Amino acid sequence: MDDSQDGRREPVRFRVPCPNCSGGVRTRARLGVRGDRTGTGHIPEACPDCFGRGWLPFGR
């Protein structure tokens, strides 16, 4: 008997792309102060919704 017929299969888990990021990376505009200059930059960070994976589990 091979492993595919012993009745112990993993449940199928569906997943969907995270709508809040692009591949697990999200850019956030932040105000920065450096010396005598002030500016806004787009800083890449890991998406807090999908934990940087780029997808969300479907149905949970």
Secondary structure, DSSP 8 states (H G I E B T S, - for coil): --GGGSS-------EEE-TTSBTTEEEEEEEEEETTEEEEEEEEEE-TTTTTSSEEETT-
